[in-house]
Amino acid sequence: MNLMIIGTGLIGGSFALALQEGRPNIRVTGVDKDKEHLQQALDQGIIHRSGTLEEVKEMDLVILA
């Protein structure tokens, strides 16, 4: 499953971690206007990669946080 989290701060990051816990096969892409939040989410393994809003059509689920 391909998941996009738009907003990788506390709320978005918590969603990402909770969903990964229940579904280990999920692939999480993060989008955030704050590049520091995005990098922290990558460094901490909250998201698997950063992406762009143009990729939203390729996702199975999108969470706006």
mmCIF file of the C-alpha atoms, coordinates in Angstrom:
data_MODEL
# 
_entry.id   MODEL 
# 
loop_
_atom_site.group_PDB 
_atom_site.id 
_atom_site.type_symbol 
_atom_site.label_atom_id 
_atom_site.label_alt_id 
_atom_site.label_comp_id 
_atom_site.label_asym_id 
_atom_site.label_entity_id 
_atom_site.label_seq_id 
_atom_site.pdbx_PDB_ins_code 
_atom_site.Cartn_x 
_atom_site.Cartn_y 
_atom_site.Cartn_z 
_atom_site.occupancy 
_atom_site.B_iso_or_equiv 
_atom_site.pdbx_formal_charge 
_atom_site.auth_seq_id 
_atom_site.auth_comp_id 
_atom_site.auth_asym_id 
_atom_site.auth_atom_id 
_atom_site.pdbx_PDB_model_num 
ATOM 1  C CA . MET A 1 1  ? 0.000  0.000  0.000  1.00 0.00 ? 1  MET A CA 1 
ATOM 2  C CA . ASN A 1 2  ? 1.285  3.459  -0.906 1.00 0.00 ? 2  ASN A CA 1 
ATOM 3  C CA . LEU A 1 3  ? 0.502  6.138  1.660  1.00 0.00 ? 3  LEU A CA 1 
ATOM 4  C CA . MET A 1 4  ? 1.207  9.860  1.414  1.00 0.00 ? 4  MET A CA 1 
ATOM 5  C CA . ILE A 1 5  ? 1.340  12.010 4.513  1.00 0.00 ? 5  ILE A CA 1 
ATOM 6  C CA . ILE A 1 6  ? 1.022  15.714 3.756  1.00 0.00 ? 6  ILE A CA 1 
ATOM 7  C CA . GLY A 1 7  ? 2.418  17.388 6.856  1.00 0.00 ? 7  GLY A CA 1 
ATOM 8  C CA . THR A 1 8  ? 5.080  15.314 8.593  1.00 0.00 ? 8  THR A CA 1 
ATOM 9  C CA . GLY A 1 9  ? 4.971  17.019 11.986 1.00 0.00 ? 9  GLY A CA 1 
ATOM 10 C CA . LEU A 1 10 ? 3.580  15.527 15.185 1.00 0.00 ? 10 LEU A CA 1 
ATOM 11 C CA . ILE A 1 11 ? 0.149  14.572 13.867 1.00 0.00 ? 11 ILE A CA 1 
ATOM 12 C CA . GLY A 1 12 ? 1.273  13.309 10.463 1.00 0.00 ? 12 GLY A CA 1 
ATOM 13 C CA . GLY A 1 13 ? 4.227  11.487 11.955 1.00 0.00 ? 13 GLY A CA 1 
ATOM 14 C CA . SER A 1 14 ? 2.022  9.804  14.546 1.00 0.00 ? 14 SER A CA 1 
ATOM 15 C CA . PHE A 1 15 ? -0.376 8.621  11.830 1.00 0.00 ? 15 PHE A CA 1 
ATOM 16 C CA . ALA A 1 16 ? 2.523  7.260  9.791  1.00 0.00 ? 16 ALA A CA 1 
ATOM 17 C CA . LEU A 1 17 ? 3.998  5.326  12.704 1.00 0.00 ? 17 LEU A CA 1 
ATOM 18 C CA . ALA A 1 18 ? 0.649  3.900  13.799 1.00 0.00 ? 18 ALA A CA 1 
ATOM 19 C CA . LEU A 1 19 ? -0.220 2.730  10.301 1.00 0.00 ? 19 LEU A CA 1 
ATOM 20 C CA . GLN A 1 20 ? 3.202  1.150  9.814  1.00 0.00 ? 20 GLN A CA 1 
ATOM 21 C CA . GLU A 1 21 ? 2.803  -0.699 13.096 1.00 0.00 ? 21 GLU A CA 1 
ATOM 22 C CA . GLY A 1 22 ? -0.424 -2.321 11.952 1.00 0.00 ? 22 GLY A CA 1 
ATOM 23 C CA . ARG A 1 23 ? 0.561  -2.758 8.303  1.00 0.00 ? 23 ARG A CA 1 
ATOM 24 C CA . PRO A 1 24 ? 4.261  -3.492 7.905  1.00 0.00 ? 24 PRO A CA 1 
ATOM 25 C CA . ASN A 1 25 ? 3.987  -3.617 4.094  1.00 0.00 ? 25 ASN A CA 1 
ATOM 26 C CA . ILE A 1 26 ? 2.943  0.045  3.835  1.00 0.00 ? 26 ILE A CA 1 
ATOM 27 C CA . ARG A 1 27 ? 5.224  2.440  1.926  1.00 0.00 ? 27 ARG A CA 1 
ATOM 28 C CA . VAL A 1 28 ? 5.074  5.991  3.333  1.00 0.00 ? 28 VAL A CA 1 
ATOM 29 C CA . THR A 1 29 ? 5.874  9.078  1.270  1.00 0.00 ? 29 THR A CA 1 
ATOM 30 C CA . GLY A 1 30 ? 6.052  12.410 3.085  1.00 0.00 ? 30 GLY A CA 1 
ATOM 31 C CA . VAL A 1 31 ? 5.364  15.915 1.828  1.00 0.00 ? 31 VAL A CA 1 
ATOM 32 C CA . ASP A 1 32 ? 5.949  19.013 3.929  1.00 0.00 ? 32 ASP A CA 1 
ATOM 33 C CA . LYS A 1 33 ? 6.670  22.672 3.220  1.00 0.00 ? 33 LYS A CA 1 
ATOM 34 C CA . ASP A 1 34 ? 9.032  22.656 6.217  1.00 0.00 ? 34 ASP A CA 1 
ATOM 35 C CA . LYS A 1 35 ? 12.139 20.882 4.920  1.00 0.00 ? 35 LYS A CA 1 
ATOM 36 C CA . GLU A 1 36 ? 13.420 20.386 8.475  1.00 0.00 ? 36 GLU A CA 1 
ATOM 37 C CA . HIS A 1 37 ? 10.297 18.404 9.456  1.00 0.00 ? 37 HIS A CA 1 
ATOM 38 C CA . LEU A 1 38 ? 10.655 16.354 6.307  1.00 0.00 ? 38 LEU A CA 1 
ATOM 39 C CA . GLN A 1 39 ? 14.304 15.557 6.990  1.00 0.00 ? 39 GLN A CA 1 
ATOM 40 C CA . GLN A 1 40 ? 13.588 14.648 10.613 1.00 0.00 ? 40 GLN A CA 1 
ATOM 41 C CA . ALA A 1 41 ? 10.827 12.283 9.506  1.00 0.00 ? 41 ALA A CA 1 
ATOM 42 C CA . LEU A 1 42 ? 13.242 10.617 7.071  1.00 0.00 ? 42 LEU A CA 1 
ATOM 43 C CA . ASP A 1 43 ? 16.039 10.392 9.634  1.00 0.00 ? 43 ASP A CA 1 
ATOM 44 C CA . GLN A 1 44 ? 13.739 8.845  12.242 1.00 0.00 ? 44 GLN A CA 1 
ATOM 45 C CA . GLY A 1 45 ? 12.229 6.307  9.846  1.00 0.00 ? 45 GLY A CA 1 
ATOM 46 C CA . ILE A 1 46 ? 8.752  7.821  10.095 1.00 0.00 ? 46 ILE A CA 1 
ATOM 47 C CA . ILE A 1 47 ? 8.562  8.073  6.303  1.00 0.00 ? 47 ILE A CA 1 
ATOM 48 C CA . HIS A 1 48 ? 10.384 6.044  3.685  1.00 0.00 ? 48 HIS A CA 1 
ATOM 49 C CA . ARG A 1 49 ? 10.931 8.866  1.208  1.00 0.00 ? 49 ARG A CA 1 
ATOM 50 C CA . SER A 1 50 ? 10.007 12.449 0.443  1.00 0.00 ? 50 SER A CA 1 
ATOM 51 C CA . GLY A 1 51 ? 7.740  13.243 -2.459 1.00 0.00 ? 51 GLY A CA 1 
ATOM 52 C CA . THR A 1 52 ? 5.764  15.958 -4.195 1.00 0.00 ? 52 THR A CA 1 
ATOM 53 C CA . LEU A 1 53 ? 2.078  16.788 -4.380 1.00 0.00 ? 53 LEU A CA 1 
ATOM 54 C CA . GLU A 1 54 ? 2.109  15.743 -8.039 1.00 0.00 ? 54 GLU A CA 1 
ATOM 55 C CA . GLU A 1 55 ? 2.534  12.135 -6.874 1.00 0.00 ? 55 GLU A CA 1 
ATOM 56 C CA . VAL A 1 56 ? -0.782 12.129 -5.011 1.00 0.00 ? 56 VAL A CA 1 
ATOM 57 C CA . LYS A 1 57 ? -2.540 10.382 -7.904 1.00 0.00 ? 57 LYS A CA 1 
ATOM 58 C CA . GLU A 1 58 ? -0.238 7.372  -7.458 1.00 0.00 ? 58 GLU A CA 1 
ATOM 59 C CA . MET A 1 59 ? -1.197 6.844  -3.806 1.00 0.00 ? 59 MET A CA 1 
ATOM 60 C CA . ASP A 1 60 ? -3.684 4.429  -2.316 1.00 0.00 ? 60 ASP A CA 1 
ATOM 61 C CA . LEU A 1 61 ? -4.297 6.654  0.707  1.00 0.00 ? 61 LEU A CA 1 
ATOM 62 C CA . VAL A 1 62 ? -3.521 10.325 1.413  1.00 0.00 ? 62 VAL A CA 1 
ATOM 63 C CA . ILE A 1 63 ? -3.595 11.881 4.870  1.00 0.00 ? 63 ILE A CA 1 
ATOM 64 C CA . LEU A 1 64 ? -3.608 15.659 5.231  1.00 0.00 ? 64 LEU A CA 1 
ATOM 65 C CA . ALA A 1 65 ? -2.193 16.524 8.633  1.00 0.00 ? 65 ALA A CA 1 
# 
